[in-house]
Structure formats: C-alpha cells, structure tokens
Amino acid sequence: MRCSGTMGIQVSDALRRSLMENHTMSQSAPSPEITQILALVNQSPGKFPDKLNLLQDTLAEGIERALLTAPDLDHLESVYEGAYELYQAQRYRESLPMALQLSINNPKDIRFLFMAGMILQSLGDPLLAASFHACALQVDPTFMPAAFRMAECYTALGEDE
C-alpha cells in the first residue's frame, strides 16, 4: 500500500515554519516525505495504529524518488555536518528534517540512518527510532551502536525480550 498526500495528518503551522527556517542546510524545501514523517513523531500508536506502515511507505516513496537522481555526496556531507552540530547542541527538532533528508537520499549510509534514530529517540519516539536503527542494522548487521540503541527503544516500549 502506497501513501499519497498527507493522509489526514496535520502539521502545525509552527512546525512547518520551523522546518522551513531550519532547513537551510539542505538549500531546498522539505520533501513531502519529510513533512509526513515529521507529522508522525510522537503520535501514539494507539491513536495512530498504522504509524510504522506509514513510515515505511513514506520512506520507500522518498527513496524511490531520490534514486531518480544521483546524490551530491559533497552536499550530503555538508548537510550531515550541519545536522550533527544541531544534534550536539540538543536542537533535535531542527536536526531531524536534515537527518531524514540524508536517510532518504542515501539510505545505505548507516551514519544517516543512525542519526535519524538517535534524534527520534531523543525526541521521545522510541517506535520510530527503533525503525531507523533496524534499517541501519540491515545495511550493516555488525553495527553494534544501532543494536544497542534499538534495544533501548524496545525497553522503552516495554518489550524486554
């Protein structure tokens, strides 16, 4: 099942403004996929039971679209540096759109997937964070930081086994 449009998800005007203002490192407007994923952050699975399916579909759409053009690796590195600086300054909401852009445009770089997971975890959304850590482990099953962080997410979700 593919997602289209916003599927009824409302993004607050404040979040949209913040996204636009703080997305300058990417030098482009956020993609619809990034906006849609941002709207999922901290939505309760009880209120939004298809949260993971929507995340997976949205990521797939973004990655599919990104594959149509070769990524500018220098540009991605500069976005990564900016996102990392914001993450270090604990400006998680500002760094998340950049980390999502990186994950969509180069989903085989575990740094980008791991960063998105770490930011989501810091924002208090262990369900979405675990998804990004799992993606990082699919790319590199030996990447222990992602395994450790995924275990933290599952513990926060109450799944200790």
Backbone bond lengths (Angstrom), bond angles and torsions (degrees), N, CA, C in turn:
res aa  C-N    CA-C-N  psi(-1)  N-CA   C-N-CA  omega(-1)  CA-C   N-CA-C  phi
1 M - - - 1.440 - - 1.520 109.61 -
2 R 1.286 116.66 127.17 1.463 122.34 179.88 1.515 109.53 -98.94
3 C 1.304 116.05 148.21 1.454 121.68 177.71 1.511 109.08 -98.46
4 S 1.296 116.03 145.79 1.453 119.19 174.64 1.514 108.58 -139.93
5 G 1.314 115.69 152.76 1.448 119.81 -179.32 1.515 111.32 63.98
6 T 1.332 115.53 -149.89 1.461 118.77 -179.69 1.514 111.78 -102.23
7 M 1.328 117.95 -2.37 1.456 122.63 178.23 1.525 111.47 48.95
8 G 1.318 117.40 37.81 1.448 120.76 176.57 1.516 114.47 81.15
9 I 1.311 118.40 1.74 1.453 120.67 179.74 1.518 108.75 -81.72
10 Q 1.309 116.17 128.62 1.452 121.07 -179.75 1.523 109.55 -102.05
11 V 1.301 116.49 128.48 1.457 122.25 175.32 1.517 106.14 -102.53
12 S 1.331 116.50 127.18 1.460 119.36 -177.36 1.525 109.90 -63.90
13 D 1.327 114.63 152.61 1.464 119.66 177.93 1.525 110.62 -61.02
14 A 1.338 117.28 -37.62 1.468 120.70 -179.96 1.519 110.34 -64.25
15 L 1.339 116.94 -42.18 1.455 119.90 178.81 1.519 110.28 -65.96
16 R 1.323 116.62 -41.87 1.466 120.18 -179.90 1.533 110.21 -62.40
17 R 1.354 116.75 -44.00 1.468 120.11 178.41 1.519 110.49 -63.10
18 S 1.333 116.34 -45.01 1.467 120.22 179.95 1.520 110.45 -61.47
19 L 1.324 115.82 -41.36 1.455 120.96 179.00 1.522 110.48 -61.06
20 M 1.316 116.62 -45.49 1.460 120.20 -178.82 1.525 111.31 -67.31
21 E 1.334 117.05 -42.26 1.459 120.56 -177.95 1.525 111.96 -67.95
22 N 1.322 116.62 -38.45 1.455 120.59 -172.73 1.515 113.56 -97.60
23 H 1.302 116.79 10.29 1.461 120.56 -179.33 1.527 110.59 -100.60
24 T 1.327 116.13 18.47 1.453 120.27 -174.63 1.521 112.74 -65.57
25 M 1.317 118.15 -27.07 1.463 119.57 -179.75 1.521 111.53 -62.66
26 S 1.305 117.31 -28.69 1.465 119.09 -178.52 1.523 111.96 -86.07
27 Q 1.321 117.61 -13.43 1.456 124.19 177.80 1.519 112.63 58.62
28 S 1.315 117.68 27.40 1.457 121.16 175.51 1.515 108.73 -153.87
29 A 1.327 114.64 161.65 1.454 119.37 176.82 1.524 108.65 -68.07
30 P 1.321 117.34 149.41 1.460 119.28 179.34 1.519 111.06 -64.29
31 S 1.305 115.52 144.19 1.455 119.99 179.02 1.527 109.13 -70.84
32 P 1.325 116.85 160.97 1.466 119.08 177.44 1.529 111.57 -60.58
33 E 1.325 116.77 -30.80 1.461 120.05 179.80 1.529 110.80 -65.71
34 I 1.326 116.81 -42.80 1.464 119.99 -179.99 1.518 110.09 -64.52
35 T 1.318 117.14 -43.85 1.461 121.09 178.59 1.526 110.45 -60.25
36 Q 1.314 116.78 -41.69 1.461 121.03 -179.18 1.523 111.48 -67.35
37 I 1.331 117.69 -41.56 1.460 120.39 178.87 1.524 110.45 -66.20
38 L 1.325 116.91 -39.95 1.470 119.98 177.65 1.527 110.85 -59.04
39 A 1.310 116.81 -34.96 1.460 120.49 179.68 1.528 112.02 -69.27
40 L 1.330 117.94 -20.41 1.461 121.67 179.67 1.526 113.08 -81.87
41 V 1.325 116.78 -22.04 1.466 120.60 -174.03 1.521 109.70 -59.75
42 N 1.334 114.68 129.36 1.464 124.86 178.24 1.525 114.63 65.62
43 Q 1.335 117.71 14.40 1.458 120.43 170.70 1.526 107.21 -77.01
44 S 1.295 117.70 130.61 1.459 119.98 -177.28 1.529 109.81 -70.61
45 P 1.345 116.58 138.30 1.471 119.26 177.73 1.526 111.73 -60.20
46 G 1.335 117.62 -29.30 1.462 120.15 177.05 1.511 111.56 -66.46
47 K 1.331 116.59 -38.95 1.461 121.68 179.74 1.524 110.97 -80.19
48 F 1.319 115.84 -27.88 1.461 121.08 -175.22 1.535 108.66 -135.08
49 P 1.344 117.76 74.09 1.474 120.92 -171.95 1.522 115.32 -63.03
50 D 1.322 118.26 -23.31 1.461 120.66 -179.34 1.517 112.27 -92.81
51 K 1.309 117.08 21.14 1.468 122.48 -175.36 1.534 112.37 -54.68
52 L 1.331 117.39 -48.74 1.474 119.80 -178.81 1.522 112.13 -68.52
53 N 1.325 116.63 -39.98 1.468 119.13 178.20 1.522 110.61 -62.39
54 L 1.324 116.31 -42.03 1.459 120.29 179.32 1.526 110.25 -64.98
55 L 1.331 116.99 -41.32 1.465 120.38 176.92 1.523 110.23 -59.25
56 Q 1.323 117.11 -48.90 1.464 120.91 -178.09 1.525 111.42 -62.30
57 D 1.323 117.06 -45.00 1.462 120.32 179.31 1.526 111.39 -63.36
58 T 1.329 115.20 -42.52 1.465 119.99 -178.10 1.522 110.63 -66.28
59 L 1.332 117.25 -44.10 1.464 120.02 176.70 1.520 111.02 -60.65
60 A 1.325 116.19 -43.09 1.464 120.15 -179.79 1.527 110.81 -61.12
61 E 1.329 116.71 -42.35 1.467 120.00 178.31 1.525 110.83 -62.42
62 G 1.328 116.23 -44.64 1.461 120.07 -179.45 1.517 112.16 -64.49
63 I 1.310 116.31 -43.16 1.463 120.76 -179.49 1.531 109.83 -65.81
64 E 1.331 115.49 -42.09 1.465 119.80 178.59 1.530 110.95 -59.54
65 R 1.325 116.23 -43.85 1.465 120.51 179.09 1.521 110.75 -67.75
66 A 1.331 116.81 -39.51 1.465 120.70 -179.06 1.527 111.67 -66.69
67 L 1.325 116.95 -29.42 1.464 120.43 -179.86 1.524 112.74 -67.17
68 L 1.323 116.52 -17.31 1.459 120.07 -179.71 1.529 112.06 -70.89
69 T 1.321 117.03 -18.81 1.464 121.37 177.58 1.518 108.96 -128.89
70 A 1.311 115.94 144.64 1.465 119.76 178.17 1.524 108.87 -72.52
71 P 1.335 117.31 133.49 1.466 118.72 -179.85 1.530 111.02 -69.88
72 D 1.301 115.62 142.55 1.458 122.21 173.79 1.523 106.37 -84.27
73 L 1.325 116.27 100.52 1.460 120.81 -173.33 1.522 112.88 -61.88
74 D 1.327 117.14 -35.81 1.469 119.72 177.56 1.529 110.29 -64.07
75 H 1.315 115.41 -41.91 1.464 119.94 178.76 1.530 110.31 -63.92
76 L 1.343 116.71 -44.07 1.461 120.12 179.06 1.524 110.93 -61.14
77 E 1.315 117.12 -38.77 1.473 119.87 178.62 1.525 111.39 -64.90
78 S 1.340 117.12 -39.06 1.463 118.85 179.21 1.530 110.67 -69.17
79 V 1.332 117.65 -36.63 1.464 120.57 175.74 1.531 109.29 -64.80
80 Y 1.337 116.42 -41.13 1.469 120.50 178.70 1.530 111.02 -60.74
81 E 1.319 116.54 -43.90 1.469 119.98 178.84 1.524 110.78 -60.47
82 G 1.327 116.55 -43.82 1.461 120.30 179.04 1.521 112.03 -65.01
83 A 1.324 116.29 -42.83 1.464 120.40 179.32 1.525 110.71 -64.59
84 Y 1.325 115.96 -39.88 1.467 119.91 179.65 1.531 110.94 -64.98
85 E 1.326 116.61 -40.84 1.469 119.97 177.67 1.526 110.63 -61.71
86 L 1.321 116.98 -44.28 1.464 120.45 178.18 1.525 110.89 -64.39
87 Y 1.330 117.34 -39.57 1.463 121.06 178.29 1.533 110.10 -62.83
88 Q 1.317 116.31 -45.27 1.472 120.63 179.59 1.525 111.04 -61.11
89 A 1.328 117.01 -32.56 1.466 121.74 179.25 1.536 111.11 -84.79
90 Q 1.331 117.06 7.16 1.460 124.54 -179.66 1.534 112.12 60.22
91 R 1.296 116.12 33.48 1.466 122.52 175.86 1.528 107.29 -100.50
92 Y 1.326 114.76 66.64 1.452 122.20 -170.25 1.531 113.57 -64.84
93 R 1.312 117.17 -43.28 1.473 119.58 -179.04 1.518 111.43 -63.51
94 E 1.314 116.74 -30.72 1.461 120.21 179.01 1.527 111.78 -78.60
95 S 1.321 116.71 -31.71 1.465 119.18 -178.29 1.526 112.63 -84.12
96 L 1.329 117.68 -21.66 1.466 120.18 -176.92 1.532 114.10 -59.16
97 P 1.342 120.08 -48.08 1.475 117.85 179.75 1.531 112.31 -58.33
98 M 1.322 116.28 -35.34 1.471 119.86 179.72 1.522 110.46 -69.20
99 A 1.333 117.00 -42.32 1.465 120.39 178.95 1.523 110.67 -64.74
100 L 1.319 116.97 -37.67 1.467 120.08 177.19 1.516 111.09 -65.86
101 Q 1.325 116.02 -42.07 1.466 119.87 177.89 1.530 109.62 -59.68
102 L 1.303 116.97 -44.33 1.462 120.86 179.86 1.524 110.68 -62.55
103 S 1.334 116.77 -45.09 1.464 120.84 -178.54 1.515 111.86 -62.93
104 I 1.313 116.15 -37.00 1.471 120.32 -179.85 1.526 110.83 -73.75
105 N 1.325 116.60 -41.41 1.463 119.64 -175.23 1.523 114.08 -79.91
106 N 1.321 117.82 -20.52 1.465 120.22 176.84 1.528 108.43 -148.01
107 P 1.348 116.58 74.40 1.461 120.72 -174.29 1.527 114.71 -71.53
108 K 1.311 117.47 -1.19 1.466 119.35 178.40 1.520 112.00 -98.58
109 D 1.313 117.34 0.44 1.461 121.28 177.70 1.524 107.53 -95.16
110 I 1.332 116.22 108.39 1.461 119.88 -174.93 1.522 112.50 -64.08
111 R 1.318 118.10 -24.33 1.467 119.75 177.86 1.522 109.92 -60.30
112 F 1.314 116.77 -41.41 1.455 121.15 -176.55 1.530 110.73 -70.12
113 L 1.327 116.66 -44.68 1.464 120.77 178.83 1.526 110.57 -64.27
114 F 1.321 115.83 -42.78 1.465 120.46 -179.27 1.530 110.33 -64.89
115 M 1.322 117.30 -41.71 1.461 120.19 179.07 1.529 110.46 -61.68
116 A 1.316 117.50 -45.31 1.462 120.12 178.67 1.529 110.26 -59.20
117 G 1.323 116.64 -42.55 1.462 120.52 177.75 1.516 112.44 -62.90
118 M 1.318 116.62 -43.85 1.467 121.07 179.89 1.531 110.70 -62.87
119 I 1.308 116.99 -42.45 1.469 120.54 -179.20 1.526 110.06 -65.50
120 L 1.324 116.36 -45.98 1.459 119.78 178.82 1.524 111.09 -61.63
121 Q 1.317 116.29 -37.95 1.457 120.50 177.13 1.532 109.81 -64.24
122 S 1.317 117.05 -42.13 1.466 121.53 178.92 1.524 111.95 -66.26
123 L 1.328 116.24 -28.88 1.465 120.60 177.87 1.531 112.18 -82.51
124 G 1.323 116.58 -1.23 1.461 120.41 176.79 1.507 115.20 84.87
125 D 1.335 117.68 28.04 1.464 120.81 177.39 1.527 109.02 -121.14
126 P 1.352 116.70 79.79 1.462 119.56 -176.26 1.524 113.78 -65.89
127 L 1.318 118.18 -25.60 1.465 120.40 -179.49 1.526 111.02 -66.98
128 L 1.337 116.85 -50.74 1.465 119.13 178.25 1.528 110.53 -68.18
129 A 1.329 116.96 -37.16 1.463 120.40 179.46 1.526 110.62 -60.20
130 A 1.317 116.73 -45.27 1.472 120.55 -179.63 1.525 110.95 -59.90
131 S 1.325 116.64 -34.62 1.474 120.16 179.02 1.523 111.30 -62.71
132 F 1.338 116.28 -42.81 1.467 119.24 179.29 1.527 111.26 -70.58
133 H 1.330 117.76 -37.34 1.466 119.71 176.91 1.535 110.20 -64.87
134 A 1.334 116.67 -38.08 1.466 120.25 177.16 1.522 110.96 -63.96
135 C 1.333 116.90 -39.22 1.472 120.06 177.29 1.526 110.41 -62.89
136 A 1.327 116.80 -41.96 1.471 120.16 178.00 1.522 110.21 -60.72
137 L 1.332 116.89 -39.31 1.467 120.25 179.24 1.526 112.03 -70.66
138 Q 1.319 117.85 -26.89 1.459 119.70 174.91 1.525 110.33 -68.39
139 V 1.318 116.55 -35.86 1.462 120.55 178.58 1.523 110.06 -72.32
140 D 1.343 116.40 -43.64 1.470 121.16 -179.74 1.525 109.01 -140.17
141 P 1.338 116.65 96.23 1.464 120.49 -177.36 1.539 113.99 -63.49
142 T 1.318 117.53 -11.38 1.468 119.81 -179.81 1.529 112.42 -96.68
143 F 1.327 118.14 3.90 1.462 121.54 -177.69 1.531 109.05 -79.20
144 M 1.315 115.75 90.11 1.456 122.75 -173.37 1.529 114.55 -64.25
145 P 1.334 121.02 -33.62 1.469 117.82 177.00 1.536 112.48 -57.29
146 A 1.321 117.37 -37.92 1.464 120.20 178.56 1.529 110.75 -68.61
147 A 1.330 116.62 -38.99 1.468 120.02 178.19 1.526 110.48 -63.48
148 F 1.325 116.88 -42.91 1.459 122.00 179.19 1.529 110.22 -62.89
149 R 1.311 116.59 -47.61 1.468 120.77 -178.59 1.525 111.43 -66.52
150 M 1.342 117.10 -35.95 1.453 120.00 177.53 1.530 109.95 -64.33
151 A 1.331 116.76 -39.62 1.466 120.67 176.88 1.535 110.65 -62.66
152 E 1.326 116.89 -39.67 1.466 120.21 176.34 1.532 110.75 -60.75
153 C 1.325 115.18 -41.81 1.472 119.68 -179.81 1.529 110.45 -63.55
154 Y 1.325 116.25 -45.63 1.464 119.20 -179.96 1.523 110.92 -63.49
155 T 1.319 117.59 -37.78 1.460 120.61 176.64 1.526 110.39 -63.47
156 A 1.308 117.18 -42.10 1.469 120.71 177.97 1.531 111.19 -64.13
157 L 1.310 116.41 -29.71 1.468 120.91 178.34 1.517 112.39 -83.32
158 G 1.343 116.17 -5.65 1.456 120.31 179.17 1.508 113.79 87.25
159 E 1.319 117.20 18.77 1.465 121.69 178.63 1.518 109.02 -111.15
160 D 1.324 116.14 84.21 1.462 121.44 -174.04 1.521 113.86 -80.81
161 E 1.306 118.08 -13.84 1.463 118.38 -174.86 1.497 112.53 -95.75
